[in-house]
Amino acid sequence: MRRDTFLKSMAALAAAGALPLSARAAANLKMMIPANPGGGWDTTGRALGKALLEAKAADSVVYENRGGAAGALGLAQFVNSAKGDPNALMVMGAVMLGGIITGKPPVTLSQVTPIARLTSEYNVFVLPADSPLKTMKDVVDQLKRDPGSVKWGGGSRGSTEHIAACILARSVGVDPKKVNYVAFRGGGEATAAILGGNVTVGGSGYSEFAEYIAAGKMRAIGVTSQKRLPGVAVPTMKEQGYDVVIGNWRGVYGAPGITAAQREALTRLVVDATRSKAWAEALQANKWTPALQTGREFDEFVDYEFSALRAIIYLAGMG
């Protein structure tokens, strides 16, 4: 084949998205973050974007926040606007699965393309610094006396902190349906509500509250991990006598209708980003546990998580 003919053929394939991204110029990526700024998904998406740039896996990353309904609003927008786009990514995780189970939105994850699980994290429950309650036992005692008087603030309905609150209620003899849970569209809103004393207890991934805990503006009273988090002097729920162990995880999906080759190329970009110094720094700063998983293994993990969360939500009295 003549050189000019070959180059024209390569250019046509690249324009059509048929070439792997590694065979083209670095991608101009679009990152859908299905939550308002300031929360775990937002932090994850922007940390991944920074890592993609540092790894030279992308020339640019444009972010779009669309919060609400445990990510279902952002998911719907992603499904409708990004079809066939090989340079589009959406942040997601366990919270979205819980929201889909409890909220039954018209869109589902089966409409988009799995790329990778990135991190795992456990939830922490906190009190405003000036709260008259001091410990998880204080919260539980009040919950038993008057369930509605304890306002739990956190992410969307079906989030891991919501499920944890319901599991706790059930374990201490309180009807989970009486849990007074206030859902927020993003971590920033939840943080403001806790700092302002507008909720009794706040729950989220430890990274979202770490700076406020360190500054003495929030009092951490329990984490939902099996063992204490490394370097974190906060007792687990289990060691306090409450059998509440539930984790959170986050990952990314690609657009609907991309080809197998395009999925593989996007996966390579994400994997390359997780090997960067910027990503290592994000893991350490946010106390995220690296949990990279791709391909069929990730597909099967998501299927299992749907089944496990359905069972937990049922046992917690939420479904």
N, C-alpha and C positions, 0 to 999 in steps of 0.2 A: 504494500500500500504506500502511495506517495506520502511524503511528510505532511504536505498541506491538507491532503484528504484525511489523514489520521488525526491531525489537530482539530479539523472541523468536526470530525466524528466525536472526539473527546469533549469538545465544547458543547455539542448538542446533548450528549449524555449528562454532562454536568448540569446544564440548564434544566434538564428534565428531572434532575434529582436521582438519576439512575446510578451515578457513581457514588461510592462510599465517601463520606465527608473527608476522610483522610486523603483522598485523591484529589480533592478540590482545595480551594483556599479555606482557611479556617472559617467556621460558620458564624453568621450573625444570628444569635439565638434569642428566642422570645420565651420568657419565663412567666407562666401563670402561677400566681400565689393566691390560692382560694381562701384568703383570710385578710383581715385588715392589718395594717402595719403594726409591728411591735411584738408579735407572738412567735411561737415556735416555728410555724411554717414560713413566716416571713424571714426569720433569722436563718433558717436552713436554706431557703432559696437564694438569699443574697450571699451567704457563705459559699454555696456551690457555684454561683456566678463568678465570684471573686477567684475561686479555685480554677474554674474553667479558663478564665483570662490568664491567670498566672501560668497554667500548664500549656498555654497557647493552643488550647483546643477550641477557642472561640475568639473572634475578632472583637465582638461586642455582645453584651447581654442586656436586653431591655426587659424591665420587670413590669408586671401589671397585677395589682391587688384587687381582688373581688371577693369580699367576705360575705358570710352568711350561710346558715343552714348546714353547718358542719362541713363546709366546702362544696356543697351541692350547687350553689349558685355559680361559683367559679368553674366547677366541673361542667355545668351546662353551657356556659359561655365558651369554654375550651372545646367542647364537642362541636358546637355550632360554628365556631370561627376558625378553628385550626385544622380542619379536615385535610388530610394529605400533606400537611406541612412537615417536612423532615427536620426542621430547625426549631420546633416548638417543644417545650417541656412544661409539665405541671407538677408542682409539689403536692404530695398527698401523704397519707399514713393511716394509722389505726383509728384516728378520730373520724376520718372520712368513712371508713367501714362501719363504725358504730352509728354514724349519722344516717347512712344509707339503710341500715337495719331498722333503726327506730323511726326515721322520717319517711321512708319509702318514697324518695323523690322519683320523678319520671326519667332521670338519667342514671346510669350505673357505670361502674368501672369497666364492665365488659365492652363498652363502646370506645375505650381508649387503649393505648398500647403500653404494657408493662415494660419498664426500663431497668430500674434498680431500687433495691432497698439500700438506704445509706447509713442510718443510725438507729440506736435504741436508747431509750431514756425512761427513767421512772418519775412518777409524780411526787410532788411535795405539797403538803397542806400547811398553810400559813395563817397567822392571825395578824390583824393590824397591831402595831407596836403598843398602842394605848388600850388595847382590848382588856376588859375585866377578866376575860378567860385567859388562862396561862398555859394550859396543857390540853392534849387530846382527851384526857379523862374529863376535864371540865366541859369540853364540847359535847362529849358523849352523855354526860349527866344532864346537860341542858336539853339535848336531843331527846332523851327519854322523858323528861318532864313535859316538854312542849316542842314537838318536832318542827312545827311551822315557824318557831321563833329563831331557828338556826338557818340563816341564809347562806347557802353554799354558792360561791361565785367561781366561774371557770369558763371553759370553752363551750362550744355548741352542745346541744342535747345529744347524748350518746357518746360524748367524749370520755376518755379514760378516767378523768377526774369525776365526772358525773357518775359513771359506773362504780367507781371506788366508793363514793359517798353512799350509794344505794346498797352496795355490799356491806359496808360498815353498819348501816341502819338495820339491815336484815340480821346481821350477826349479833346485834345487841337487843333484838326483840322489837324493833320499830318497823312498822309497815313502810317499805321502800317508796310506796306511792305518796307518802306524807313528806318525803324529802323536799324541802323548799329550795329548789335549784334555780339559780339565775344564770342564764346563758348569755355570753358576750360574743360579739362577732370577731374579736381579735384580742391578743394578749395585752395590748395597750389599754383597751377599755377595761379589761378585768383588773389590771394592775391599778388603774386609777380608782376603781371602785373599792379595792381593798385598802389602799392608802387613805382613801377618804372615809373609811369606816362604813361604807354603804352595804357591805356584806359582812357576815360574821366570820366566815372561813373562806379562804381562797385556795384554789388548787390548780396546779399546772406542772409542766416539766420544770425540774430544778433550775435549769439555765435561765428561765424567764424571770425568776425571782431572786437569783443569786446575789445581784448587786444590792437589792433592797434588804436582804437578810444580813449581808455583810455590813451594811450601813446602819443596822439597827432599826430600820423602818418597818420591818416585818419580823414576826417571830415564827420560825419553822417548828412545827410540832409533830411531824411524822412523814416518813417517806414510804412509798408503796413497793419498795424493793424487798427481796428475800433477805439480803444482808445490807448493812450500812454502806452508803456510797463512799468510795475512797476519798479521804480528805474532808469529809463532811460529818460534823458532829451532831447529826440529827438522828434520833432513834427511829427504827422502822415501826410500822404499824404492828407488825407481828410480834416484835419484842415487847410491845406495850399490851399485848394480850388480844389484839384485834386481827383476825385472820384475813387481812386485805393485802393481797399481792397481785399487782397488775402493772404491766409495762406498756410503754408507748414506743412506737417506731415511726420513722419517716422515710419517704422515698420519692421517686419521680416516675412519671409516666410520659409517654409520647402521644402524639396526636392520633386521632382515628385514621384508619386507612393508609398508614404508611407501609411500605414494603418490608419484607424480612431483612433485606440488605440495609435499608434505612434504619430499621430498629437496631441492627447490629452496629452500625456506624455511630448512632447516638449513644449506645451502650459503651462503646470504646471511648467516646469523649468523656462520659461521666466517670468511667473507671480511671482514665488518665487524670482527671481532676482530683480524684480521691488520693492520688499519690503525690499531690503537691504539698509544699510547705504551708500554703495558706489553709488548706483543708486540715492538716495536722494541728495547726494553731487554733482553728475553729473547734475541733474536737476537744482540745484541752481547755479552752476558754469557757466552753458551754457545758463541760462535763458530759459530753455525748460519748456513748460507747460505739466504736465503729462496728457496723453490722452489714458490710457490703454483700449483696446477693443479686445475681442477675440471671437472665435466661429462664430455662424451665424451672430451676430451683426457686426463683422468685415467684413465678406463676403459681407453683404448688404451695408456696408459703402463703400467698394471699388467699388462695382457696381455703387453706386450713384455718387462717385467721378469721375468715368470715364465719366458718362453722363454730370455732371456739368462742368468738364474741357473741354469736347468737345464743349459745348455751349460757354464757355468763350473764347476758342481759336478761334472759328468761329467769335464771336463778336469783338475780338481783331484784326481780319483781318489776322490771321495766317493760316487759313485753308480754 
